[in-house]
Amino acid sequence: MRIPYRTQRIMQRVGIIFLIFLMLFIIAWFCSVIFLERHVVYTREGAMLDMEISANDIIGEVAKPPVGSTNITIFYNEGDDAVDMSGELQQLDGYFIDIEELKNNIAGAWDLLEPLKANTPVMIDLKGGYGSAYYSSTLPGIITSSEVSVASVDELIGYMSEKNFYKIARISALRDYNYGLNHVPAGLMHVNGLGLWPDEGHCYWLDPTKEETINWIISIIKEIKNMGFDEVVLTDFRFPDSDKYRFNGDKPTALAEAAAKLLAACGDNDFTVSFQVPDGTFLLPEGRSRMYLENISATNVGMMVSQTSETITQPELRLVFIAETNDTRFNAYGCLRPIAVSTAMEAQKAAAAAQAKEEARQEASSGRYG
């Protein structure tokens, strides 16, 4: 069947118009994908669109342009000339300054530190789960937080050194959005194999079995150590509770081996490497290391201590509760409380010391004249 010439011309015009609309559709689709990409949020249930946030909402600014991964040699504490890390630890009885205090009341925290005595343990948050440093870090690729005044935190750290406090830095270890984003092989991959697994806060987690992960954490610890801190506490030192990421090994063993490497590389007889963990079953490495537990009710102190009986020795020295109250049931072990309660706590300690002194005087007097 022969198609008339006029009909052919009409079909050509229709075809050209169709192709033009098809090209416009493809261009519009491509642009929409580029635009919507910043609003894609990965959750435990999968990907979704959230038009109220974007990738640009991640708080922080790049301190220095990222460079290639730096390999850090790990020296193990072995042999006849090994550094002694078994020296006596002191029971901690002090205070902590968390990120909320740094953001909202750093001046008030400064005032509360002033009356404290030398050697008082004071823990301060220095790095969060998004990878933001709350101090002036010089590590390549790290971001500094815009939520806090980094200069003010630096001054506060200097003041803590002048007062000769026992300084403890707390940093997020395995939860690190920024490092995971820029070093994908070090992160925990999603089970679908399409990228890193994000938690409910849209943060990525690092794999403790990867050398790159260990080297990164070591670099942070060593920077903090060189700033004059006496101890570092690695929080988020665990595997997240989810079945949506890939990991085929034994998780407790992986964490224990990673902890031992970090202690061997960074610990010595003047510096303690500690771990904040969910419960007392964590296999704490031998040496100058402590276990920190948070959100434990005073009524459960005994249960938590018994839970650690097979994992740590000398719990009165190596177990630290991060408590929110003045409850004395924590006092048999290490305990750090909010800086906001320091005035009441110091008054309570002074009253207890005065009472003990008076009882000793009365006992001595009764013995003299009895």
C-alpha positions in Angstrom: 0.0 0.0 0.0 1.4 3.3 -1.1 1.2 6.2 1.4 0.3 9.5 -0.2 3.0 12.2 -0.2 0.8 14.6 1.7 0.2 12.0 4.4 4.0 11.3 4.6 4.6 15.0 5.2 2.0 15.1 8.0 3.6 12.0 9.6 7.1 13.5 9.5 5.8 16.7 11.2 4.1 14.7 13.9 7.2 12.6 14.4 9.4 15.7 14.7 7.0 17.2 17.2 7.0 14.0 19.1 10.8 13.9 19.2 10.9 17.5 20.4 8.5 16.8 23.2 10.4 13.6 24.1 13.7 15.5 24.3 12.1 18.2 26.4 10.7 15.5 28.7 14.1 13.9 29.1 15.8 17.2 29.9 13.1 18.1 32.4 13.4 14.6 34.0 17.2 14.9 34.2 16.9 18.4 35.8 14.3 17.2 38.3 16.6 14.3 39.3 19.5 16.7 39.9 17.2 19.0 41.9 15.6 16.2 44.0 18.9 14.5 44.7 19.6 16.9 47.6 16.3 16.0 49.2 16.8 12.2 49.2 16.9 10.8 52.7 17.9 7.2 53.3 16.2 5.6 56.2 16.0 2.0 57.6 13.0 1.4 55.4 14.6 2.7 52.2 14.8 6.0 50.3 12.3 8.8 50.6 12.0 12.5 49.7 12.1 15.2 52.3 11.6 18.6 50.7 12.4 20.4 54.0 16.0 19.3 54.2 18.9 19.0 51.8 22.5 17.9 51.7 23.5 21.5 52.3 21.8 21.4 55.7 24.7 19.4 57.2 26.1 21.8 59.7 29.8 22.6 59.4 32.5 23.9 57.1 35.5 22.2 55.7 38.6 23.2 57.7 41.0 22.0 55.1 40.6 20.5 51.7 40.6 16.6 51.9 43.7 14.9 51.0 44.5 11.3 50.4 44.3 8.8 53.2 47.2 9.1 55.6 48.6 5.7 56.8 49.5 5.7 60.4 51.8 3.0 61.7 50.3 1.1 64.7 52.9 0.3 67.3 51.8 -2.5 69.6 52.6 -2.5 73.3 54.7 -5.7 73.3 58.2 -6.9 74.1 60.6 -6.2 76.9 60.7 -2.4 76.2 57.0 -1.9 76.0 55.4 1.1 77.7 53.9 0.1 81.0 50.1 0.8 80.8 49.2 -1.1 83.9 49.9 1.7 86.3 47.3 2.5 89.0 44.3 4.3 87.8 42.5 6.7 90.1 38.8 6.5 90.8 37.0 9.3 88.9 34.7 11.7 90.7 34.0 14.7 88.6 31.9 16.4 86.0 31.1 16.6 82.3 30.4 19.4 79.8 28.3 18.0 76.9 27.5 19.5 73.5 24.2 21.1 74.8 26.2 23.0 77.4 28.8 24.1 74.8 26.0 25.3 72.5 23.8 27.1 75.1 25.8 27.9 78.2 29.5 27.8 77.7 30.0 30.9 79.9 28.0 29.3 82.7 30.1 26.2 82.5 33.2 28.3 82.7 31.9 29.9 85.9 31.1 26.6 87.4 34.6 25.3 86.8 36.2 28.1 88.6 35.8 26.9 92.2 36.8 23.3 91.5 40.0 22.0 92.8 43.0 20.9 90.8 43.0 17.3 89.6 39.2 17.3 89.4 38.1 15.1 86.5 36.3 17.1 83.8 35.0 15.5 80.6 34.2 17.7 77.5 32.5 16.7 74.2 34.9 17.5 71.3 33.4 15.6 68.3 29.9 14.6 67.3 28.4 11.9 65.1 28.2 14.0 62.0 32.0 14.3 62.2 32.0 17.9 63.4 34.9 18.9 65.7 34.0 21.4 68.4 37.6 22.5 68.7 40.2 23.9 66.3 41.3 20.6 64.7 44.1 20.6 62.1 43.3 17.2 60.7 42.9 17.1 56.9 39.3 16.8 55.8 37.7 17.2 59.2 34.9 19.8 59.5 34.5 22.3 62.3 31.1 22.7 63.9 29.1 25.9 63.4 26.8 25.0 66.3 29.4 26.1 68.9 31.9 28.8 69.2 35.1 26.8 68.4 37.3 29.7 69.7 35.4 29.7 73.0 35.9 25.9 73.3 39.6 26.3 72.7 39.7 29.0 75.4 37.8 26.7 77.8 40.3 23.9 77.2 43.1 26.3 77.9 41.5 27.3 81.2 41.0 23.6 82.1 44.8 23.2 81.6 45.6 26.2 83.7 43.5 24.8 86.5 45.3 21.5 86.2 42.1 19.5 85.9 42.2 15.8 84.9 41.0 16.5 81.3 38.9 13.9 79.5 37.9 14.4 75.8 34.8 12.6 74.5 34.5 11.9 70.8 32.2 9.9 68.5 34.3 7.1 67.1 32.4 4.8 64.7 29.5 7.1 64.0 30.9 9.7 61.6 28.9 11.0 58.7 31.6 13.2 57.2 34.3 10.6 57.1 32.0 7.9 55.9 30.8 10.2 53.1 34.3 10.9 51.9 35.7 7.4 52.6 33.0 5.0 51.5 35.1 1.8 51.8 35.6 2.4 55.5 31.8 2.5 56.1 29.1 -0.1 56.8 27.4 -0.8 53.5 23.6 -1.2 53.0 22.4 -4.7 52.4 21.2 -3.7 49.0 24.8 -2.9 48.1 23.9 0.5 46.6 25.8 2.6 49.2 26.4 3.3 52.8 23.8 2.4 55.4 22.4 5.5 57.2 20.9 5.3 60.7 17.8 7.1 61.8 19.7 10.4 62.2 21.0 10.1 58.6 24.6 9.3 59.9 27.0 6.8 58.5 28.8 4.2 60.6 32.4 3.0 60.1 33.6 -0.6 60.0 36.0 -1.2 63.0 37.7 -4.0 61.0 38.9 -1.6 58.3 42.5 -0.3 58.7 41.3 3.1 57.3 38.8 3.4 60.2 41.4 2.6 62.8 43.9 5.0 61.3 41.3 7.8 61.3 40.4 7.3 64.9 44.1 7.1 65.9 44.8 10.4 64.2 42.0 12.1 66.2 43.1 10.6 69.5 46.8 11.6 68.9 45.7 15.2 68.2 43.7 15.3 71.4 46.6 13.7 73.3 49.0 16.4 72.0 46.6 19.0 73.2 47.3 17.9 76.8 44.4 15.7 77.6 44.8 12.9 80.1 42.1 10.6 78.7 39.9 10.1 75.7 36.5 8.4 75.7 35.3 6.9 72.5 31.5 7.0 72.4 29.5 5.3 69.7 32.0 2.4 69.9 29.5 -0.3 68.9 27.7 -1.8 66.0 24.3 -0.1 65.4 21.2 -2.2 66.2 20.0 -3.0 62.6 19.9 -5.8 60.1 20.0 -3.3 57.2 23.8 -3.2 56.8 26.4 -5.8 55.8 28.8 -7.3 58.3 29.5 -11.0 58.4 32.1 -11.2 61.2 31.7 -11.6 64.9 30.8 -8.2 66.2 32.0 -8.5 69.9 35.4 -9.8 68.6 35.7 -7.1 66.0 35.1 -4.4 68.6 37.5 -6.0 71.1 40.2 -6.2 68.5 39.7 -2.6 67.4 39.8 -1.4 71.0 43.1 -3.3 71.6 44.6 -1.7 68.5 43.6 1.8 69.6 44.9 1.3 73.1 48.2 -0.1 71.8 48.7 2.7 69.4 47.7 5.6 71.7 47.8 4.6 75.3 50.7 5.0 77.7 51.3 5.4 81.4 50.1 9.0 81.2 47.2 8.6 78.8 44.1 6.5 79.1 42.0 5.3 76.1 38.5 4.5 77.3 35.2 3.4 75.7 31.6 4.4 76.2 29.5 1.3 75.4 25.9 0.2 75.7 26.4 -2.4 78.5 28.9 -4.2 80.6 29.5 -7.1 78.2 32.0 -5.2 76.2 35.4 -6.8 76.2 37.5 -4.0 77.6 41.2 -4.3 76.7 43.7 -4.8 79.5 45.8 -1.7 80.4 45.0 1.9 81.0 41.4 1.8 79.8 38.0 2.4 81.3 34.5 1.4 80.5 31.9 4.3 80.6 28.2 3.6 80.9 25.4 6.2 80.5 21.7 6.3 81.2 21.9 3.7 84.0 19.4 4.1 86.9 20.9 4.1 90.4 18.8 1.1 91.2 20.6 -0.9 88.5 24.1 -0.1 89.5 24.7 -3.4 91.2 23.3 -5.3 88.2 25.6 -3.4 85.8 28.6 -4.1 88.0 27.9 -7.8 88.1 27.5 -7.8 84.3 31.1 -6.5 84.0 32.5 -9.1 86.4 33.8 -11.2 83.6 35.0 -8.4 81.4 37.0 -6.0 83.6 39.0 -6.1 86.8 38.9 -3.5 89.5 35.5 -2.1 88.6 35.8 0.6 91.3 38.6 2.1 89.2 37.8 1.1 85.6 34.0 1.5 85.6 32.6 5.0 85.2 29.0 5.9 85.3 27.8 9.1 83.5 25.0 10.0 85.9 22.4 12.8 85.9 21.7 12.8 89.7 23.5 13.1 93.0 22.5 9.6 94.1 25.3 8.2 96.3 24.9 4.6 94.9 27.2 5.6 92.1 29.9 6.7 94.4 31.5 3.3 94.9 32.7 3.5 91.3 33.8 6.2 89.0 31.2 8.8 88.3 30.9 11.9 86.2 27.9 14.3 86.7 26.7 17.3 84.7 28.7 20.5 85.4 25.4 22.1 86.4 25.2 20.1 89.6 28.8 20.8 90.6 28.0 23.4 93.2 25.6 21.1 95.0 27.9 18.2 94.7 30.9 20.1 96.1 28.8 21.4 99.0 27.7 17.8 99.7 31.3 16.6 99.6 32.4 19.4 102.0 29.6 18.6 104.4 30.5 14.9 104.4 34.1 15.7 104.9 33.3 18.0 107.8 31.1 15.4 109.4 33.8 12.7 109.1 36.3 15.1 110.6 34.0 15.8 113.5 33.3 12.1 114.1 37.0 11.4 114.1 37.6 14.2 116.6 34.8 12.9 118.9 36.2 9.4 118.7 39.7 10.6 119.6 38.3 12.6 122.5 36.3 9.7 123.9 39.4 7.5 123.6 41.5 10.1 125.4 39.1 10.6 128.3 37.3 7.2 128.4 
